[in-house]
Amino acid sequence: MMSPTSPLVNRQLIWHLYSAQAYGIFHGDLDFYFGGWDGRSRMKDIDTKKCPVFMLTGEYDWSNTPAMSQATCDKIKGAKHSAMKGLGHFPATENPKVFVGY
C-alpha cells in the first residue's frame, strides 16, 4: 500500500506504527472499514456548493485505488478527485515533500 519510491525511513516508520498499534485500535479500524457506516445511498444528496468534496488517492494504494476513488467521485455532483503520483495509502507520512504539493 506504500510507494516503493518513498524514503525507506518513512516506510519503516509506517511499518512500525502499524505493527505497534494496540490490538483494539487496529481491529476497530478494520471493523469500521468493513462494517461501519455506509454512506453510498447518501452521496447523491451531497451539495458540493455547501460542502466541497476533494478526494486524493495515492497511485500505490491498492485498498482504495484511484479508479475506486474516481468511481465514488463520479457519484457526487461537483466533486473532484486527483490521483497522487508516487504515493500510497499513507501519503503524508510516506513522503511529506511530495504530499505537500497536493
Steps between C-alpha positions, in 0.01 A plus 500: 500500500806726512696642213831322441648841420425644844805544724585178685501672839139615443385155387664348809322755721162401356581130543598566862186703574268236355680206657510670842137607518288367779294199398166674555590811304608322182207258512261789564639668190440186295153450650396851393660455156314176428182538704471860612287784374403465135427829324454371146127574498566859615763605245242635255380743771836667563486866401856585399413870495445478878753224568773472237634148445863453397638146491867406484615142443854366482583307185642211709197467727350162416242513781336805342636538150483822298241331278285418805527858623414637158193275484385641834579855390290452189197434722533836677402790275774763507755285687862495387757221515872486435734202502824578681798373301774331698289461815301224667246460780694708756614796286571758772731260685638312199643803331403837651692699238303344215168506689515870587482582129152354488 
